[in-house]
């Protein structure tokens, strides 16, 4: 490639050999626990920031496996149940590599510290954690729960090797509600569209600076317009104030896709054109426009790892189009360059 040499390799990591009693042979005696070999596939994995180790979750049980990539050795971490009801759905390592979060099919969320692999369990979640995002300073984690309009935050008050001191709180709730929007064109200047937004949260993304959070809504939110993305200003420091603070997330607005609402506006024009002439009262226009607008629906969205002037969001829409949404704001990096 380009006149130079390029090489690639692949190493197959195999589960550690088991003794007759089903215990991994290389573990210290005080760490040995029965761990049955299974043929189930890996359900999730995450690399450490250094790339020196990774963690995998499994479909048939809630235990994790920590792998030393260079040595090809593995250490089972038995904490979250041996049945498939506790299967690991997702794992995520903090940016500094000092903590790991795992979510399980039984609704449990477990926070690990990676120095001694101690952990803390939250078993009283209102549902299965579907999405989460670590803050870049590794002090907090935002996440969503299935069929819930709430956005949760996990705040870490200590660092390894101290015992895990963390708390979970609801930082905002996006209950379905009606709001007025406009495309900014002359046709819409007089009458704003009335739509319903909010509902169960399907996905979220936190930008690399930790200052913008984007939220998408579940397809089951039939009463709301799921084609919009909500944008929040993030103030992570508020999570660590005494007594808590509701200003950790502040709404900034919405992102809509290409040709958003065009189909519905065309239908409105046709219905008004076939009404036999005359002027339609503003109240009647507003009533007709109180509908859930149609596609495009966002299929995926995420932030670019580097953007000098703030954050750059990429959105893939169900109609095949891709949008790039720059969010311009001052960060510590671009402020220092001025």
Secondary structure as GFF3:
##gff-version 3
##sequence-region A 1 338
A	DSSP	three_ten_helix	29	31	.	.	.	ID=ss1
A	DSSP	beta_strand	42	47	.	.	.	ID=ss2
A	DSSP	beta_strand	53	58	.	.	.	ID=ss3
A	DSSP	beta_strand	64	68	.	.	.	ID=ss4
A	DSSP	beta_strand	73	77	.	.	.	ID=ss5
A	DSSP	three_ten_helix	84	86	.	.	.	ID=ss6
A	DSSP	beta_strand	88	93	.	.	.	ID=ss7
A	DSSP	beta_strand	99	104	.	.	.	ID=ss8
A	DSSP	beta_strand	109	113	.	.	.	ID=ss9
A	DSSP	beta_strand	119	122	.	.	.	ID=ss10
A	DSSP	beta_strand	129	134	.	.	.	ID=ss11
A	DSSP	beta_strand	140	145	.	.	.	ID=ss12
A	DSSP	beta_strand	150	156	.	.	.	ID=ss13
A	DSSP	beta_strand	166	173	.	.	.	ID=ss14
A	DSSP	beta_strand	177	181	.	.	.	ID=ss15
A	DSSP	three_ten_helix	186	188	.	.	.	ID=ss16
A	DSSP	beta_strand	193	197	.	.	.	ID=ss17
A	DSSP	beta_strand	201	206	.	.	.	ID=ss18
A	DSSP	beta_strand	212	217	.	.	.	ID=ss19
A	DSSP	beta_strand	229	234	.	.	.	ID=ss20
A	DSSP	three_ten_helix	236	240	.	.	.	ID=ss21
A	DSSP	three_ten_helix	246	248	.	.	.	ID=ss22
A	DSSP	beta_strand	249	255	.	.	.	ID=ss23
A	DSSP	alpha_helix	262	273	.	.	.	ID=ss24
A	DSSP	alpha_helix	282	288	.	.	.	ID=ss25
A	DSSP	beta_strand	298	303	.	.	.	ID=ss26
A	DSSP	beta_strand	310	317	.	.	.	ID=ss27
A	DSSP	beta_strand	322	328	.	.	.	ID=ss28
A	DSSP	alpha_helix	332	336	.	.	.	ID=ss29
###
